[in-house]
Amino acid sequence: MKRDNQSSVSEFILLGFPIQPEEQGMYCSLFLAMYLTTVLGNLLIILLIRLNSHLHTPMYFFLSHLAFTDVSFSSVTAPKMLMNMLTQSQSISYAGCISQAYFFLMFGGLDSFLLTSMAYDIYVAICHPLHYITVMSQSICFLLVIVSWVLSFSFSFVHTLLLVHLSLFRDNTLHHFFCDLSALLKLSISDTTINDLVILTVGMVVITLPFICILVSYGYIGATILRTPSIKGICKALSTCGSHLSVVSLYYGAIIGLYFVPSSNNINDKDVIVAVLYSLVTPMLNPFIYSLRNWDVKGALGNILSRGPFSV
C-alpha cells in the first residue's frame, strides 16, 4: 500500500456501541443522565470540601483532586459520544482523536496515582497515628499531587508522541466510542514495537506499581487492625478504609477487565462495555460511595443545606 493512500487520514469513524438504531435515544438519555450525575456529584464533593473547614485534611485534599480528575476523565469521552449519538454522526477529526487519547491516558493515570496517595494517607493514619501530622504535612500532600500530575502528563505525552508518528493506517474505522490507544494501534500498519514496549513499561509504573503499593498498604493496615483490641477502634479503622477500598475495587476491577483479560485481536463488545464502566460508571459512583459511607461528608452537606441558599 502506498503512503499517499494510507497517511492522508484526516478523521476517524467511531462506530460507538453495539445497539440498534431505535435504541439510540434511550441509551443517549441514560448516558446523559450518568454524565450529568458524574459532573454534579463530583463538583458537589469539591464544593463541600472547599466550604467546610472540618474537611481541610489530607484525605479530603486528595479526594477533591480525585473528584476533579473524575469530572475531567468523563468529560474527555462523554460529550463527544453524546453528540455523535444525537446527531447520528460518527466522525472525529484526527487532531480531536489524538487529543482525546492524550487526555484519556493522562486523567486515567492521574486517578491511579491519587488513589495510591490516598492509600498512603490511610496507612499513615492507622499504622502511625502519632506521626500523622508530621508525615502528612501540607507540603508533602502538595508534593504528592504535583508528582502525580507531572508523571501523568509525561507518560501520556510519550504515548501520544509515539502515536502521531504512526502515519500509516489500514482503515479509519474504530470499533469503539472514543479514540482508545490500543484500538488506534491495531489500525496502524506501521511498526508498533516501540509503542507496545512503552505501553508495557508505562503500564507497570502507572497501573501495576501503584496497585501493588495499595495492596501492601492495606496489608499493613489489616495487620494493624487485627492487633487493635478495641471493637470501636476496629470499626473506626474499617470505616476509614471502606470508601477508598470500594473506589479502588471499581477502578482497578474495570482496568483488569479492559486491559488484562485476554480478548480477540479485534476490539469486541466486551471492551466497549467495560470501557463505559471504567470511564463513566466508576467516576459517577465515586461521589455516592464517599457521601453514603462517610459521616463527615454527610455532615458537611447537612450544614450547607441548613444554612439556606443565601447564607454566607
Rosetta blueprint (number, residue, H / E / L):
1 M L
2 K L
3 R H
4 D H
5 N H
6 Q H
7 S L
8 S L
9 V L
10 S L
11 E E
12 F E
13 I E
14 L E
15 L L
16 G L
17 F L
18 P L
19 I L
20 Q L
21 P H
22 E H
23 E H
24 Q H
25 G H
26 M H
27 Y H
28 C H
29 S H
30 L H
31 F H
32 L H
33 A H
34 M H
35 Y H
36 L H
37 T H
38 T H
39 V H
40 L H
41 G H
42 N H
43 L H
44 L H
45 I H
46 I H
47 L H
48 L H
49 I H
50 R H
51 L H
52 N L
53 S H
54 H H
55 L H
56 H L
57 T L
58 P H
59 M H
60 Y H
61 F H
62 F H
63 L H
64 S H
65 H H
66 L H
67 A H
68 F H
69 T H
70 D H
71 V H
72 S H
73 F H
74 S H
75 S H
76 V H
77 T H
78 A H
79 P H
80 K H
81 M H
82 L H
83 M H
84 N H
85 M H
86 L H
87 T H
88 Q L
89 S L
90 Q L
91 S E
92 I E
93 S E
94 Y H
95 A H
96 G H
97 C H
98 I H
99 S H
100 Q H
101 A H
102 Y H
103 F H
104 F H
105 L H
106 M H
107 F H
108 G H
109 G H
110 L H
111 D H
112 S H
113 F H
114 L H
115 L H
116 T H
117 S H
118 M H
119 A H
120 Y H
121 D H
122 I H
123 Y H
124 V H
125 A H
126 I H
127 C H
128 H L
129 P H
130 L H
131 H H
132 Y H
133 I H
134 T H
135 V H
136 M L
137 S L
138 Q H
139 S H
140 I H
141 C H
142 F H
143 L H
144 L H
145 V H
146 I H
147 V H
148 S H
149 W H
150 V H
151 L H
152 S H
153 F H
154 S H
155 F H
156 S H
157 F H
158 V H
159 H H
160 T H
161 L H
162 L H
163 L H
164 V H
165 H L
166 L L
167 S L
168 L L
169 F E
170 R L
171 D L
172 N L
173 T E
174 L E
175 H L
176 H L
177 F L
178 F L
179 C L
180 D L
181 L H
182 S H
183 A H
184 L H
185 L H
186 K H
187 L H
188 S E
189 I L
190 S L
191 D L
192 T L
193 T H
194 I H
195 N H
196 D H
197 L H
198 V H
199 I H
200 L H
201 T H
202 V H
203 G H
204 M H
205 V H
206 V H
207 I H
208 T H
209 L H
210 P H
211 F H
212 I H
213 C H
214 I H
215 L H
216 V H
217 S H
218 Y H
219 G H
220 Y H
221 I H
222 G H
223 A H
224 T H
225 I H
226 L H
227 R L
228 T L
229 P L
230 S L
231 I H
232 K H
233 G H
234 I H
235 C H
236 K H
237 A H
238 L H
239 S H
240 T H
241 C H
242 G H
243 S H
244 H H
245 L H
246 S H
247 V H
248 V H
249 S H
250 L H
251 Y H
252 Y H
253 G H
254 A H
255 I H
256 I H
257 G H
258 L H
259 Y H
260 F H
261 V L
262 P L
263 S L
264 S L
265 N L
266 N L
267 I L
268 N L
269 D H
270 K H
271 D H
272 V H
273 I H
274 V H
275 A H
276 V H
277 L H
278 Y H
279 S H
280 L H
281 V H
282 T H
283 P H
284 M H
285 L H
286 N H
287 P H
288 F H
289 I H
290 Y H
291 S H
292 L H
293 R L
294 N L
295 W H
296 D H
297 V H
298 K H
299 G H
300 A H
301 L H
302 G H
303 N H
304 I H
305 L H
306 S H
307 R H
308 G L
309 P L
310 F L
311 S L
312 V L
